[in-house]
Amino acid sequence: MLSKEQLTRFEEEGYLLLSGLIPKETVTKAEAAMWRMMGMDADNPDSWGHFKRPPLAGFYMEKMADGRRVELYGVTNPDVLACCTPEYLTIIKQLASEYPEIPHCKSQHPDAIWALNQFPVSGSEWKCPSPHLDGGFRDLRLDPGTFRATSLTYLTDVNVHGGATVIWPEGTQRIREFRKKNPEFSNHVRDVGALFPKMDLGEPMEVVAKQGDVLFFHHLLPHCGAMNVDSAPRFAIRYMCLCLACRKWEKKGEWNLWMP
């Protein structure tokens, strides 16, 4: 269980990074399964540029526009789903319970995995991307909130400029202050997000993590993915579900983001 201090930090800064939450044996098996599902060899960088989706795999897989990110949707491989440990579920449910007024998924467990695998880009200079709030392109509102708690579980180590998630810890309070001073301003996520280029959200921070670490965050944390100029891929997962309550978080086909 989380302490009062951790719960306060989550509320004020929008995130918690818990080190080693997923056991080493579990997360190592999950990483190995991820390589197999993509048809790649971890020890052969030449294989990283071409994924081979297994026949009758039962999940979606696509390479994103930048060509260096491979995403898998609806993964039900038991070795990967095993990362949803009882300890993980206890913590995310504790965090979510702090926001009872926010609509949420009624399922106690996720149904599948969304994998976000960022491969290295050679010869490129790392640049800090622009922040966003999840749900910015959906018709979602900040009152009472878009989701209670979600997470990224890292299946590999994440180094500086190695595809690390970038967050703005001061941004959560800055957004609250702006909304308090401007009560008539739109509460649509996309409208508030459109102000970010002109809003002082504080200093960005790369989330440097180890294999098995989990980043928990709530709906007011400005964040973004970033390019990987390291030598190794960064594998991370979020969870998905099939329930109607989460259909507003539709991601791919029948699969939605799991928002407990």
N, C-alpha and C positions, 0 to 999 in steps of 0.2 A: 504494500500500500504506500501511496505517496504521503509525504509530510505536508503540514499546513504551509510551510515555506515553499515547497515545490508547487502546490496548488496556487499560491499567491503569485509566484513567478510566471506560471502558465497564463494566468489571467492578465497580468500586467504586460508581459513581454510577448505573449502569444505562442510560446513554444517551450518544449522541454526536450533535451537530448539525453536519453538514458543509455549509458554505456553497457555493452555486454548483456543486454536483456535477453537476446536469443542465444541459447547455448551453442558453443563452438561446433559440436558434432551436428546439430540440427542445421545450422546455417551453412556449414560446409557441404552437406548433402544437397541443400537447396541450390547452392551455386553450381554444383556439378550437374544437377538436373537441368538448370537453365542452359548451360552449354550444350547439353544433349538435345534439348528441345529446339535450339537454333541451328543444330547441325554444324557446330563449330568446335574447333580444338583450342582449348585454353593455351596450349603451349605452341601454337602455330599462328602467329599474327596474320599470315597470308590468308587464313581461313575466315578472318573476322569481317571481311568485306562482303561476304555472300552468305546469307542465311538459307537453310534448307528446311522448310517446314515439313515435318513428317506427315505422310499420308494418313488421313482419318485422325488427325491430331486432336480435334475437338476444341480448338481455340483459334482465335484470329492472331495474325502476326503481320506487321508491316514495317517498312523502313520509312522514317520520317523524311521531310523535305531536305534536311541538311545532309542526309545520306550517312550520318554517323550515329544515328539513334535508332534502335530497334525496339519496338513496343509489342508486347504480347497481351492479349485480352482474353479473359475467361479461362485462364489456366487452372486446371484442377489436379495437377500432378501432386500426389500426396507428400512427396519430399519437400515441395515448396510450400504447400498449405500447412505443413508442420510448423512453420515459423509463427503461425497464429497460436502461440502457446497459452496455457492457462494464465501464466504471469502477464503476458501481453494483454489478454482479454480483461483481466482484473484492472489493469492500469487505464486502458482506454475507456472502460465503463466508469471508472471513478472520475476521470476527467469529464466525460460526457455528462455525468450526473450533476455537475456544477451548473449546467445550463438547461434546466428542465423545460423552460419556455420555448426552446428552439425545436421545431419539427425534426424528427429523426427516424431512422430505420427501426423497425420493430424486431428484426432478426437479431438473435443473440450471437450469431456466428456469421462470418462472411461465407460466400459460396465459391469464390474463386479469387484469382490473382490478376492484377494488372502490373506487368513488368515494364520498367523504364530503364533500358540499358544503353548507356552512353559510351560510345567507343572513341578512342583517341583520334584527334585531328593533328596531322603532322604539318609543321611549317607555318602554323598560325599563331598569332598573338592573342592571348586571352583578354577578353573584354567583359566587363560586368554588364549583364543584360538589364532590361527594365523590369521593375517589380509589377506584380499583379495580385489580386485577390481571387481565389477560386470562385468560379461562377460568374465571372465578368461578362461572358458572352451569352449567359442564360438570363431569363427574366426572373432574377432573384433579388431580394431586398435585405438590407442590413438590419431591419427591425422585424422580428425579434432576433434574427440571425440566420445565416444560410446553412450552417452545420455546427455541431457541438465540438467534435474532436475528430481528427483524422491523423494519418501517420505515413511515414516512409521508413521502411526497414531496409537496411543496407546489407546486401549479400556479399559485398567486397569492401575492402578498405577504400576510403575516399580521401585523397590528398588535396592539398591546395592546388587550384586550377585543374583538378582532375575530375571534372564533372560534378563538383560539390553543389549542393543546393545553396542558393544565396538567400539570406533572410535579412529583414530590416527590423531588429528587435524594438527599436524606439518607435517604429511606425504605428504599432498598435495604439499606443497612447496618443500619438499625434493625430490619428484618425478620429479618435474619441473626442479630443479637444476641438478639432475642426467642426465636428458635428454638433458639439455643445454650443459653439459660438455661432453656428449657422443652422438653426433648427428648421428653417424652411427649405433647406437644400434637399434635393432628391435623395431618397434612401436606396435607390437602385445601385447595385454593386458596380455596374459599368459606368455610371455617372461619377461616382466617387473615384473609381480607378482612373478615369480620364483626367483627374486633377493631379495624379501622381508626378508627372513631369515638372510641375510647378510647386509641388508641396515638399516641404522639408521633412523627410521621413527618417532622418538620422543617417548614421553610417551603415552601409551594408556589411554583412558578415558571411563568409563562407563557412558552411557547416562541415568541418573536417571530422571524419568519423572512422571508426573501425568496423570490420566485419562483425555483424551481430548487434550493432547499435541501432536504436530506433529514435527517429525524430517525430515527436508528437506536436501538432499545432492546431490552433483554432481559426475561425473564419476571418479574424481581423489581422492576421499576420501577412504583411506584404512579403512576397517571396518569388523566386523564379528558378528555373533550371539554368545550367550554364554549360558552356562547351568544355570539352575534356582535352587538354593539351599535355596530359601526362602520358606515360607509356603503357598504362594498363586500363582496361575497361572499368566502368563503374556500373554495378548492377544494383537496382533498388526495386522494391515492390510496394504497391498499395493493394487494398482489398476491394473486391467487387461483390455485388449481390444481384438477385433477380426479383426483389420485392417491388410491389407497386409504389410503396412509400418513397422509394429512392429513384423512381422513374425520372424525376426532374434532374437527376444526376446521370442521365443516360450517357454512356461513353462509347460503346461499340455494339451494334446489333442489339441483342437482348440484354446486354450487360450494363449495369449501372455501377457507379462508385458506391461503396458501402459507407454510409454515414451514420454510425450508431448514436 
